[in-house]
Amino acid sequence: MSKYPIHKSETDWKSQLTEEQYKVLRKKGTERPFTGAYNMHSEKGTYLCMGCNTPLFDSATKFDSGCGWPSFDESIEGAIEYIRDTSHGMIRTEIVCSNCGGHIGHVFNDGPTQTGQRYCVNSVSIDFDKKQ
């Protein structure tokens, strides 16, 4: 049983998500840098989990880090779970949606803003709700 409030079978996830979204959100993949729809996106609004529509990031926290993925300096309180990731011979902090457990990306302590954080996010893991 999943520890997350939203739990779906792998079949249900596969039917809801595109192949690339499934690879990233459910299998902890990574999209190629500089290819994501939200990398250079600058509209005002809220970035949501693609798996369950949970609000994750406010557009006011987004900045251009030059890394090739959307970057934010903080998340919406309670929206993200932080998991130690030792894959690929590195020690990193994985970020997942606290509502469905979907892999969003990683957070690093090298951000240029006051928070010192750089949430490095896969565009396919998120959706966008434009402020009206």
C-alpha positions as CSV (number, residue, x, y, z in Angstrom):
1,M,0.0,0.0,0.0
2,S,1.3,3.5,-0.9
3,K,2.1,6.0,1.8
4,Y,0.7,8.7,-0.4
5,P,-2.9,9.9,-0.3
6,I,-3.3,9.2,-4.0
7,H,-2.6,5.6,-5.0
8,K,-3.1,4.2,-8.5
9,S,-2.1,1.0,-10.1
10,E,0.7,1.0,-12.7
11,T,-1.9,0.4,-15.4
12,D,-3.9,3.4,-14.2
13,W,-0.7,5.6,-14.2
14,K,0.2,4.4,-17.7
15,S,-3.3,5.2,-19.1
16,Q,-3.2,8.7,-17.5
17,L,0.3,9.8,-18.5
18,T,2.3,10.0,-21.7
19,E,5.2,7.5,-22.1
20,E,7.7,10.2,-21.1
21,Q,5.6,11.5,-18.2
22,Y,5.3,7.9,-16.9
23,K,9.1,7.4,-17.3
24,V,9.9,10.5,-15.3
25,L,7.1,10.6,-12.7
26,R,6.8,6.9,-11.9
27,K,10.2,5.5,-12.9
28,K,12.4,8.5,-11.7
29,G,13.7,9.3,-15.2
30,T,14.9,12.6,-16.4
31,E,14.0,14.6,-19.5
32,R,16.8,15.9,-21.8
33,P,18.0,19.4,-20.7
34,F,16.7,22.4,-22.7
35,T,13.8,20.4,-24.1
36,G,11.1,21.0,-21.6
37,A,8.1,23.2,-22.2
38,Y,8.6,25.1,-18.9
39,N,12.3,25.7,-19.0
40,M,12.0,29.2,-20.4
41,H,8.4,29.7,-19.3
42,S,7.7,33.0,-17.5
43,E,3.9,33.4,-17.2
44,K,2.4,34.1,-13.7
45,G,0.6,31.2,-12.1
46,T,1.1,28.0,-10.3
47,Y,3.0,24.8,-11.3
48,L,1.1,21.6,-10.5
49,C,2.0,18.0,-10.2
50,M,1.2,16.3,-13.6
51,G,0.2,13.2,-11.8
52,C,-2.4,14.6,-9.4
53,N,-2.7,18.4,-9.9
54,T,-1.2,19.3,-6.5
55,P,0.2,22.8,-6.4
56,L,4.0,22.5,-6.1
57,F,5.6,25.9,-7.1
58,D,4.4,29.5,-7.5
59,S,5.8,31.3,-10.6
60,A,7.2,34.0,-8.3
61,T,9.8,31.5,-7.1
62,K,11.0,30.5,-10.6
63,F,14.3,31.7,-12.0
64,D,16.6,30.9,-14.9
65,S,19.5,28.8,-13.6
66,G,20.9,28.0,-17.0
67,C,20.9,24.3,-16.1
68,G,18.4,23.3,-18.8
69,W,15.4,22.5,-16.5
70,P,12.9,24.7,-14.8
71,S,14.3,26.0,-11.6
72,F,12.6,27.3,-8.5
73,D,14.0,28.6,-5.2
74,E,11.3,27.2,-3.0
75,S,8.2,25.0,-3.1
76,I,4.7,25.5,-1.8
77,E,4.8,24.4,1.9
78,G,4.0,20.8,2.4
79,A,3.8,20.0,-1.4
80,I,7.2,18.2,-1.7
81,E,8.8,15.2,0.0
82,Y,12.6,15.1,0.2
83,I,14.3,11.7,-0.3
84,R,18.0,11.0,-0.1
85,D,19.2,9.8,-3.5
86,T,22.5,7.9,-3.9
87,S,21.9,6.7,-7.5
88,H,24.5,7.3,-10.2
89,G,27.4,7.5,-7.8
90,M,26.1,10.9,-6.4
91,I,24.5,12.0,-3.2
92,R,21.5,14.2,-4.0
93,T,18.0,15.1,-2.6
94,E,15.2,13.8,-4.8
95,I,11.9,15.8,-4.7
96,V,8.6,14.0,-5.1
97,C,5.0,15.1,-4.8
98,S,3.8,14.6,-1.3
99,N,0.3,13.7,-2.6
100,C,1.1,11.0,-5.2
101,G,4.8,10.3,-4.8
102,G,5.6,11.4,-8.4
103,H,9.2,12.1,-9.1
104,I,9.6,15.9,-9.8
105,G,13.4,16.2,-9.9
106,H,16.1,17.2,-7.3
107,V,16.9,20.1,-5.1
108,F,20.4,21.5,-4.6
109,N,22.0,24.0,-2.2
110,D,23.5,26.1,-4.9
111,G,20.7,28.5,-5.7
112,P,21.5,32.2,-6.3
113,T,18.6,33.6,-4.4
114,Q,18.2,34.3,-0.7
115,T,16.9,30.7,-0.1
116,G,20.1,29.2,-1.5
117,Q,17.9,26.5,-3.0
118,R,17.6,25.3,-6.6
119,Y,14.7,23.0,-7.3
120,C,15.7,21.4,-10.6
121,V,12.4,20.2,-12.1
122,N,11.4,18.0,-15.1
123,S,8.9,19.9,-17.2
124,V,7.0,16.7,-18.0
125,S,6.4,16.3,-14.2
126,I,4.5,19.5,-14.0
127,D,1.6,21.3,-15.5
128,F,0.8,25.0,-15.3
129,D,-2.3,26.9,-14.1
130,K,-2.2,30.5,-15.4
131,K,-3.3,33.3,-13.0
132,Q,-6.4,35.1,-14.4
